[in-house]
Amino acid sequence: MEDTTVNAVETVSEPDAGPAKVPVAVISFRNVNIEQRRLRVLSDISFSINQGEFVYLIGKTGSGKSSILKTLIGELKPQGEEASIIGYDLLNLKNKKIPELRKKLGVVFQDYQLLQDRTVIENLLFVLRATQWKDRQAMLNRCEEVLSMVGLGTKDFKLPSQLSGGEQQRVCIARALLNNPELIIADEPTGNLDPITAEDIFGIFHNINKSGTTILMATHNFSMIDKFPSRAICIEDGKLIDSLL
């Protein structure tokens, strides 16, 4: 009798992997000039940062790092062929649209910029109210959630003056996370911290990045970059040197 069994190895085809995902740029600069007080700071700079990346922005003091960050949050008006961030055209951004852009970004400063006369949770609630949250219970739940993410679940009723520098920076990171930003911009977030605390803060940022949030961090902390390696864009003599190139 003839064997009609079909060889499974010959008949099973590999699953279709589907089309490759196209990287989505959350920041895109092409031949951009940046000026401060009518003085040219950077000329013809081009770079892009894709969704989900962690990128360090490094360079000497005065090299232009802060100018790039100020441009990204709408504080400086760039010139050039293209300058966009999370879908906003920075070349043609109207002043009335700047608050809307900033609400969609998470920004972490070196000097914390916390309201000193308000508790941790009041600082966070202030931001939620400013970004049109209405449901108080939902607001409290979100505050507890982000504080837990940065390891400050028991510090919600402390004043900033009752916290260490590292704890205050954790509050700032929690504040940046409140509205689930697509992008977090951090400006020297460990500049005022000791090495052990700085390592903790870098670890928090990298954990946030693993959840899919894009992070651009300006920093001088090269020892932490060695411990937490990632793509780096260096500003040197007015030019950008990208570690990916």
PLY file of the C-alpha trace (Angstrom):
ply
format ascii 1.0
element vertex 245
property float x
property float y
property float z
element edge 244
property int vertex1
property int vertex2
end_header
0.00 0.00 0.00
1.34 3.39 -0.99
2.42 5.67 1.91
0.46 8.94 1.66
2.00 10.55 4.78
3.28 14.04 4.05
6.60 15.10 5.49
5.77 17.90 7.98
9.17 19.47 7.60
8.56 19.98 3.91
5.06 21.44 4.25
5.45 23.86 7.18
6.49 27.34 6.04
8.14 29.98 8.18
5.80 32.63 9.61
5.78 35.93 7.79
7.71 38.42 9.89
5.82 41.26 8.26
7.27 44.58 7.14
10.17 46.00 9.13
9.20 48.80 11.51
10.23 52.23 10.30
11.90 54.29 13.07
9.79 57.23 14.21
11.76 60.41 14.86
10.67 62.36 17.93
13.35 65.01 17.28
14.61 65.97 13.83
17.02 68.83 13.07
18.39 69.46 9.57
20.86 72.30 8.89
19.64 74.29 11.88
21.11 77.53 13.22
20.61 78.57 16.84
21.14 82.07 18.19
21.02 83.66 21.64
20.82 87.43 22.02
21.52 87.74 18.27
24.76 85.79 18.62
25.13 82.59 16.60
25.73 79.69 18.98
25.48 76.71 16.60
25.42 76.57 12.80
24.08 73.99 10.37
23.52 71.27 12.96
21.69 68.09 11.96
20.61 65.14 14.09
17.58 63.00 14.80
16.45 60.96 17.80
14.04 58.09 17.31
11.25 56.93 19.55
12.55 54.79 22.41
16.17 55.94 22.25
18.31 57.07 25.19
20.72 59.77 24.03
23.36 61.70 25.94
24.16 65.28 24.89
27.70 66.10 25.94
30.20 68.89 25.44
32.18 71.55 27.27
30.48 74.32 29.23
29.39 76.96 26.74
29.45 74.54 23.81
25.74 74.93 23.10
24.06 72.07 24.98
21.69 74.37 26.86
20.91 76.25 23.65
19.73 73.01 22.02
17.57 72.17 25.03
16.09 75.68 25.11
15.29 75.36 21.43
13.54 72.04 22.02
11.19 73.51 24.63
10.41 76.56 22.53
12.48 79.08 24.45
14.73 79.86 21.48
13.56 80.20 17.87
15.72 78.19 15.43
16.37 78.80 11.75
17.08 76.21 9.10
15.56 73.52 6.90
13.85 71.43 9.57
13.47 71.52 13.36
10.73 69.39 14.85
9.94 67.74 18.17
7.09 65.28 18.87
5.26 66.54 15.80
5.70 70.28 16.47
7.44 72.42 13.84
9.83 74.58 15.85
10.64 76.78 12.85
7.05 78.02 12.68
5.88 77.45 16.25
3.46 80.15 17.41
3.98 81.53 20.91
0.49 80.43 21.94
1.43 76.84 21.09
4.52 76.74 23.32
2.61 75.90 26.56
0.85 73.08 24.71
4.21 71.66 23.57
5.70 71.85 27.06
2.74 70.03 28.57
3.55 67.07 26.34
7.22 66.96 27.35
8.80 65.85 30.60
11.58 68.23 31.67
14.01 67.61 34.55
16.26 70.45 35.71
19.55 70.42 37.60
18.21 72.82 40.25
14.91 70.93 40.77
12.60 73.99 40.52
10.18 72.67 43.13
7.69 74.89 44.97
9.36 75.14 48.36
6.23 76.03 50.33
4.29 72.98 49.10
4.62 69.31 49.91
5.75 66.72 47.41
2.22 65.72 46.49
1.09 69.36 46.31
3.91 70.00 43.83
2.63 67.17 41.66
-1.03 68.16 42.00
-0.12 71.69 40.92
1.20 70.32 37.61
-1.85 68.12 37.06
-4.22 71.03 37.65
-2.18 73.16 35.24
-2.55 70.45 32.60
-6.34 70.29 32.93
-6.80 67.24 35.14
-10.15 67.52 36.96
-10.84 64.29 38.86
-9.12 64.65 42.23
-9.05 60.93 42.96
-7.52 60.23 39.56
-4.96 62.96 40.26
-4.05 61.47 43.64
-3.78 58.00 42.11
-1.44 59.27 39.39
0.73 61.07 41.95
1.06 57.89 44.01
1.87 55.92 40.88
4.74 58.14 39.71
6.16 58.52 43.23
6.23 54.75 43.51
8.06 54.56 40.18
10.91 56.68 41.58
10.96 55.05 45.03
9.31 57.88 46.98
6.00 56.30 47.91
6.33 57.32 51.57
7.54 60.90 51.05
4.41 62.50 49.60
3.71 64.83 52.54
7.29 66.05 52.99
8.37 69.56 52.05
11.28 69.83 49.58
13.46 71.24 52.37
12.95 67.98 54.28
14.34 65.90 51.42
17.89 65.18 50.32
19.11 66.42 46.94
18.66 62.97 45.46
15.11 62.74 46.78
14.26 66.16 45.38
15.53 65.06 41.98
13.37 61.94 42.21
10.37 64.21 42.80
11.35 66.13 39.65
11.49 62.89 37.67
8.09 61.89 39.06
6.76 65.31 38.04
8.12 64.79 34.51
6.31 61.45 34.28
2.86 62.71 35.33
1.39 63.08 31.85
3.09 60.05 30.26
5.36 62.12 28.01
6.70 60.65 24.81
10.00 62.42 25.48
11.87 63.44 28.65
14.54 66.13 28.45
16.98 66.17 31.38
19.43 69.04 31.86
22.40 67.97 34.01
20.12 66.05 36.40
23.00 64.83 38.59
25.11 68.00 38.53
24.46 68.69 42.23
24.58 65.10 43.48
27.22 62.82 44.96
28.41 59.81 42.89
26.30 57.18 44.69
23.11 59.23 44.40
23.96 60.09 40.79
24.16 56.39 39.97
20.70 55.86 41.47
19.29 58.70 39.36
20.88 57.38 36.16
19.41 53.97 36.95
15.92 55.47 37.30
16.21 57.22 33.93
17.35 54.04 32.22
14.49 52.06 33.76
12.05 54.67 32.46
13.63 54.37 29.03
13.15 50.59 29.07
9.40 51.20 29.29
9.56 52.98 25.91
10.00 56.65 26.86
12.57 58.51 24.79
15.19 60.35 26.86
17.63 63.11 25.92
20.03 63.92 28.75
22.61 66.70 28.79
25.37 65.69 31.19
29.02 66.11 32.17
28.99 62.93 34.22
31.26 60.72 32.12
31.73 58.14 34.86
27.97 57.50 34.79
28.00 57.33 30.98
30.62 54.57 31.33
28.34 52.70 33.76
25.21 53.28 31.67
26.47 53.36 28.07
24.20 54.62 25.31
24.28 56.75 22.19
26.04 60.09 22.71
25.98 63.30 20.69
29.00 65.49 21.43
29.19 69.20 20.64
32.75 70.14 19.76
33.86 73.39 18.09
30.30 74.09 17.02
29.86 70.70 15.34
27.93 67.60 16.40
29.78 64.32 16.64
27.41 61.35 16.91
28.63 58.10 18.45
26.43 56.19 15.97
28.37 57.55 13.00
0 1
1 2
2 3
3 4
4 5
5 6
6 7
7 8
8 9
9 10
10 11
11 12
12 13
13 14
14 15
15 16
16 17
17 18
18 19
19 20
20 21
21 22
22 23
23 24
24 25
25 26
26 27
27 28
28 29
29 30
30 31
31 32
32 33
33 34
34 35
35 36
36 37
37 38
38 39
39 40
40 41
41 42
42 43
43 44
44 45
45 46
46 47
47 48
48 49
49 50
50 51
51 52
52 53
53 54
54 55
55 56
56 57
57 58
58 59
59 60
60 61
61 62
62 63
63 64
64 65
65 66
66 67
67 68
68 69
69 70
70 71
71 72
72 73
73 74
74 75
75 76
76 77
77 78
78 79
79 80
80 81
81 82
82 83
83 84
84 85
85 86
86 87
87 88
88 89
89 90
90 91
91 92
92 93
93 94
94 95
95 96
96 97
97 98
98 99
99 100
100 101
101 102
102 103
103 104
104 105
105 106
106 107
107 108
108 109
109 110
110 111
111 112
112 113
113 114
114 115
115 116
116 117
117 118
118 119
119 120
120 121
121 122
122 123
123 124
124 125
125 126
126 127
127 128
128 129
129 130
130 131
131 132
132 133
133 134
134 135
135 136
136 137
137 138
138 139
139 140
140 141
141 142
142 143
143 144
144 145
145 146
146 147
147 148
148 149
149 150
150 151
151 152
152 153
153 154
154 155
155 156
156 157
157 158
158 159
159 160
160 161
161 162
162 163
163 164
164 165
165 166
166 167
167 168
168 169
169 170
170 171
171 172
172 173
173 174
174 175
175 176
176 177
177 178
178 179
179 180
180 181
181 182
182 183
183 184
184 185
185 186
186 187
187 188
188 189
189 190
190 191
191 192
192 193
193 194
194 195
195 196
196 197
197 198
198 199
199 200
200 201
201 202
202 203
203 204
204 205
205 206
206 207
207 208
208 209
209 210
210 211
211 212
212 213
213 214
214 215
215 216
216 217
217 218
218 219
219 220
220 221
221 222
222 223
223 224
224 225
225 226
226 227
227 228
228 229
229 230
230 231
231 232
232 233
233 234
234 235
235 236
236 237
237 238
238 239
239 240
240 241
241 242
242 243
243 244
